[in-house]
């Protein structure tokens, strides 16, 4: 049976990338959620679900909302995955910032 992993976001988002990398070759099914509170609600109501959540980011620091959601839940951290995120601004030749 595939593991079901809740993620905040949609297919292709950073949380899905982290889930797929963390579980490697294992077959997983991601369960998209619009918000972090929705993820916690789903995990609290279905103990078969796991979740991948951001708890820290190098620009903003600790994501206090997620620390608080974890503190208020009965869930536990069972692993850690660090995902390096790098953004670039790309354009076709001849394009300007105004374009």
C-alpha positions as CSV (number, residue, x, y, z in Angstrom):
1,X,0.0,0.0,0.0
2,X,1.3,3.5,-0.9
3,X,2.0,6.0,1.9
4,X,-0.3,9.0,1.8
5,X,1.5,12.2,2.4
6,X,-0.3,15.5,3.0
7,X,1.3,18.6,1.4
8,X,0.5,22.3,1.5
9,X,0.2,23.2,-2.2
10,X,-0.4,21.4,-5.4
11,X,1.4,18.8,-7.6
12,X,4.8,20.1,-8.5
13,X,5.2,22.4,-5.4
14,X,8.2,22.4,-3.1
15,X,6.4,20.3,-0.5
16,X,5.7,17.6,-3.1
17,X,9.4,17.7,-4.2
18,X,10.5,17.3,-0.6
19,X,8.1,14.4,0.0
20,X,9.2,12.5,-3.1
21,X,12.9,13.1,-2.3
22,X,12.4,12.1,1.4
23,X,10.7,8.8,0.5
24,X,13.0,8.1,-2.4
25,X,12.0,5.0,-4.4
26,X,8.9,4.3,-2.3
27,X,5.6,4.8,-4.0
28,X,3.7,7.6,-2.3
29,X,0.4,9.4,-2.9
30,X,0.4,13.1,-2.1
31,X,-2.8,14.7,-0.7
32,X,-2.8,18.4,-1.6
33,X,-4.1,20.9,1.0
34,X,-4.7,24.6,0.6
35,X,-3.3,25.6,4.0
36,X,-1.1,24.2,6.8
37,X,-4.1,24.2,9.2
38,X,-6.0,22.0,6.7
39,X,-3.0,19.6,6.7
40,X,-3.1,19.2,10.4
41,X,-6.9,18.8,10.4
42,X,-6.6,15.9,7.9
43,X,-3.7,14.3,9.8
44,X,-5.5,14.6,13.1
45,X,-8.6,13.0,11.6
46,X,-6.8,10.2,9.6
47,X,-3.9,8.7,11.5
48,X,-2.8,6.8,8.4
49,X,-1.6,10.1,6.8
50,X,1.8,11.5,7.1
51,X,2.7,15.2,6.3
52,X,5.6,17.2,5.0
53,X,5.6,20.8,6.4
54,X,8.0,23.6,6.3
55,X,9.1,24.6,9.8
56,X,12.0,26.8,9.0
57,X,13.3,28.9,6.1
58,X,16.6,30.6,5.7
59,X,15.1,34.0,4.8
60,X,12.3,34.2,7.3
61,X,13.6,31.9,10.0
62,X,11.2,29.7,12.0
63,X,7.7,29.4,10.6
64,X,6.0,30.1,13.9
65,X,2.5,29.2,12.6
66,X,3.6,25.7,11.9
67,X,5.4,25.3,15.2
68,X,2.2,26.3,16.9
69,X,0.1,23.9,14.8
70,X,2.5,21.1,15.8
71,X,2.5,22.1,19.4
72,X,-1.3,22.1,19.6
73,X,-1.6,18.7,17.8
74,X,-0.8,15.2,19.0
75,X,1.5,14.7,16.1
76,X,5.2,14.1,16.3
77,X,8.2,14.8,14.0
78,X,9.5,11.5,12.7
79,X,12.1,12.8,10.1
80,X,13.8,15.8,8.6
81,X,14.5,16.8,5.1
82,X,16.4,19.9,4.0
83,X,15.4,21.2,0.5
84,X,17.6,23.9,-1.1
85,X,15.4,26.3,-3.1
86,X,16.9,28.6,-5.6
87,X,14.8,31.0,-7.7
88,X,15.9,32.7,-11.0
89,X,14.4,35.3,-13.2
90,X,14.7,34.2,-16.8
91,X,13.6,35.9,-20.1
92,X,14.0,35.5,-23.8
93,X,16.7,37.5,-25.6
94,X,15.6,41.1,-26.2
95,X,13.0,41.1,-23.4
96,X,13.3,43.9,-20.8
97,X,12.2,44.1,-17.2
98,X,9.2,46.1,-18.3
99,X,8.1,43.3,-20.6
